[in-house]
Amino acid sequence: MRAIRLHARGGPERLVYEDAPLPEPAAGEALLRVYAAGVTPTELTWSETYQTPDGHERLPTIPGHDVSGVVEALGPDVSDVSLGDAVYGLIAFPRDGSAAEYAVVRAGDLAPKPRTLDHVHAAAVPISALTAWQALFTHAGLSAGQRVLIHGAAGGVGVFAVQLARWRGAHVSATASARHHEFLRELGVETVIDYRTARFEEVLRDVDVVLDTIGGDTLERSWNVLRRGGTLVSVAAPPPPRPARDAGTRGIFFIVEPSRAQLVEIGELIDAGQIRPVLNAVLPLARAREAFERGQAGHVRGKIVLRVDDSEATP
Ligand SMILES: NC(=O)c1ccc[n+]([C@@H]2O[C@H](COP(=O)([O-])OP(=O)(O)OC[C@H]3O[C@@H](n4cnc5c(N)ncnc54)[C@H](OP(=O)(O)O)[C@@H]3O)[C@@H](O)[C@H]2O)c1
């Protein structure tokens, strides 16, 4: 099969478009014919991209953890999916990914592709939507009527966080550069703050939940806007110790986990028109290096996706 691989740790310059062996599904796994793969630019810096779960070097490695495709073959003991199913999912991090014509995925991590999306749009969903879901609902327990601040709201995770928080009935504030403001208001953000010209802690206070996708100074200053008992959840870095005056607040960092059940719910929300993926750009698999470079340059709106199967007469 044709695949994007890295033969050594590094950045987008290490990505090679070449032939690779067709992977075989083991027990509990499905072989997918990949139609589209989402790009997560930061994954090239993660140790999981180059290691097995028990820490051994895993090279060459295929990037790409968002996948949308069709089940081509099954290993033993698979009951979650059937041959020919159109599915989408988050491929666990210490495994070869979706930037290839075929990928082997744990069948229990796959869910039916939302029927209203083609594969390219479906591949923009799993990591970003699951991260937003788990941050807001699993970890922060966001509920209707609460106030949430989302940092990096126009990015891959942010656009789903905004929509899921609105769906839950929360009041959403956000930070983003000015060129995203109109777009974010259309998505349902009530207060948008340009992080380049204003300090969010001078605009907001008594927020119930902050979702941080930026880290650094943004994360550290976020304690200042929380109400007593509020939650700061970051997917960028562990929150630094909270200042003594902010007793009663809590800080959380977590790594997103695959979840078939959550992807089913997210797919139902998409098919009901409640939330939608936002595409930044669609490039062919052969141009993966350019896709990762664009992502790493930052300031993207939504998600960059690799189209793997050009024929896409979408099943
Ligand atoms: N822990 C986990 O499980 C997990 C899961 C998924 C992602 N992540 C991490 O989460 C981070 C975000 O991922 P992503 O896919 O959403 O990234 P992304 O698509 O690159 O989005 C980042 C967004 O932040 C904006 N931004 C940049 N600097 C900002 C600042 N100082 N304040 C507010 N907004 C700013 C950017 O656009 P503008 O500057 O134009 O506004 C961009 O829209 C990455 O570090 C990623 O590795 C972690």
Ligand as a Chemical Component Dictionary entry (heavy atoms), coordinates in Angstrom:
data_LIG
# 
_chem_comp.id                   LIG 
_chem_comp.type                 NON-POLYMER 
_chem_comp.pdbx_formal_charge   0 
_chem_comp.three_letter_code    LIG 
# 
loop_
_chem_comp_atom.comp_id 
_chem_comp_atom.atom_id 
_chem_comp_atom.alt_atom_id 
_chem_comp_atom.type_symbol 
_chem_comp_atom.charge 
_chem_comp_atom.model_Cartn_x 
_chem_comp_atom.model_Cartn_y 
_chem_comp_atom.model_Cartn_z 
_chem_comp_atom.pdbx_ordinal 
LIG N1  N1  N 0  -4.463 16.212 25.734 1  
LIG C1  C1  C 0  -5.071 15.722 24.660 2  
LIG O1  O1  O 0  -5.615 14.608 24.684 3  
LIG C2  C2  C 0  -5.130 16.535 23.390 4  
LIG C3  C3  C 0  -6.031 16.176 22.373 5  
LIG C4  C4  C 0  -6.106 16.993 21.223 6  
LIG C5  C5  C 0  -5.280 18.112 21.124 7  
LIG N2  N2  N 1  -4.397 18.377 22.129 8  
LIG C6  C6  C 0  -3.521 19.549 22.073 9  
LIG O2  O2  O 0  -4.350 20.705 22.157 10 
LIG C7  C7  C 0  -3.742 21.767 21.465 11 
LIG C8  C8  C 0  -4.750 22.356 20.517 12 
LIG O3  O3  O 0  -5.083 21.412 19.506 13 
LIG P1  P1  P 0  -5.918 21.869 18.264 14 
LIG O4  O4  O 0  -5.994 20.705 17.351 15 
LIG O5  O5  O -1 -7.185 22.530 18.690 16 
LIG O6  O6  O 0  -4.906 22.982 17.676 17 
LIG P2  P2  P 0  -5.085 23.984 16.461 18 
LIG O7  O7  O 0  -6.086 23.425 15.512 19 
LIG O8  O8  O 0  -3.730 24.351 16.005 20 
LIG O9  O9  O 0  -5.788 25.261 17.126 21 
LIG C9  C9  C 0  -5.158 26.143 17.978 22 
LIG C10 C10 C 0  -5.946 27.477 17.879 23 
LIG O10 O10 O 0  -5.494 28.377 18.873 24 
LIG C11 C11 C 0  -5.407 29.702 18.341 25 
LIG N3  N3  N 0  -4.407 30.389 19.165 26 
LIG C12 C12 C 0  -3.064 30.418 19.041 27 
LIG N4  N4  N 0  -2.509 31.088 20.069 28 
LIG C13 C13 C 0  -3.542 31.468 20.887 29 
LIG C14 C14 C 0  -3.631 32.165 22.128 30 
LIG N5  N5  N 0  -2.538 32.637 22.752 31 
LIG N6  N6  N 0  -4.854 32.354 22.693 32 
LIG C15 C15 C 0  -5.968 31.894 22.085 33 
LIG N7  N7  N 0  -5.970 31.226 20.896 34 
LIG C16 C16 C 0  -4.751 31.014 20.316 35 
LIG C17 C17 C 0  -5.070 29.496 16.875 36 
LIG O11 O11 O 0  -5.567 30.447 15.965 37 
LIG P3  P3  P 0  -5.497 32.051 16.099 38 
LIG O12 O12 O 0  -4.160 32.340 16.722 39 
LIG O13 O13 O 0  -5.589 32.548 14.686 40 
LIG O14 O14 O 0  -6.677 32.454 16.931 41 
LIG C18 C18 C 0  -5.800 28.173 16.536 42 
LIG O15 O15 O 0  -7.094 28.416 16.012 43 
LIG C19 C19 C 0  -2.487 21.182 20.800 44 
LIG O16 O16 O 0  -1.382 21.465 21.620 45 
LIG C20 C20 C 0  -2.759 19.691 20.797 46 
LIG O17 O17 O 0  -1.562 18.927 20.827 47 
LIG C21 C21 C 0  -4.309 17.617 23.247 48 
# 
loop_
_chem_comp_bond.comp_id 
_chem_comp_bond.atom_id_1 
_chem_comp_bond.atom_id_2 
_chem_comp_bond.value_order 
_chem_comp_bond.pdbx_ordinal 
LIG N1  C1  SING 1  
LIG C1  O1  DOUB 2  
LIG C1  C2  SING 3  
LIG C2  C3  SING 4  
LIG C2  C21 DOUB 5  
LIG C3  C4  DOUB 6  
LIG C4  C5  SING 7  
LIG C5  N2  DOUB 8  
LIG N2  C6  SING 9  
LIG N2  C21 SING 10 
LIG C6  O2  SING 11 
LIG C6  C20 SING 12 
LIG O2  C7  SING 13 
LIG C7  C8  SING 14 
LIG C7  C19 SING 15 
LIG C8  O3  SING 16 
LIG O3  P1  SING 17 
LIG P1  O4  DOUB 18 
LIG P1  O5  SING 19 
LIG P1  O6  SING 20 
LIG O6  P2  SING 21 
LIG P2  O7  DOUB 22 
LIG P2  O8  SING 23 
LIG P2  O9  SING 24 
LIG O9  C9  SING 25 
LIG C9  C10 SING 26 
LIG C10 O10 SING 27 
LIG C10 C18 SING 28 
LIG O10 C11 SING 29 
LIG C11 N3  SING 30 
LIG C11 C17 SING 31 
LIG N3  C12 SING 32 
LIG N3  C16 SING 33 
LIG C12 N4  DOUB 34 
LIG N4  C13 SING 35 
LIG C13 C14 SING 36 
LIG C13 C16 DOUB 37 
LIG C14 N5  SING 38 
LIG C14 N6  DOUB 39 
LIG N6  C15 SING 40 
LIG C15 N7  DOUB 41 
LIG N7  C16 SING 42 
LIG C17 O11 SING 43 
LIG C17 C18 SING 44 
LIG O11 P3  SING 45 
LIG P3  O12 DOUB 46 
LIG P3  O13 SING 47 
LIG P3  O14 SING 48 
LIG C18 O15 SING 49 
LIG C19 O16 SING 50 
LIG C19 C20 SING 51 
LIG C20 O17 SING 52 
# 
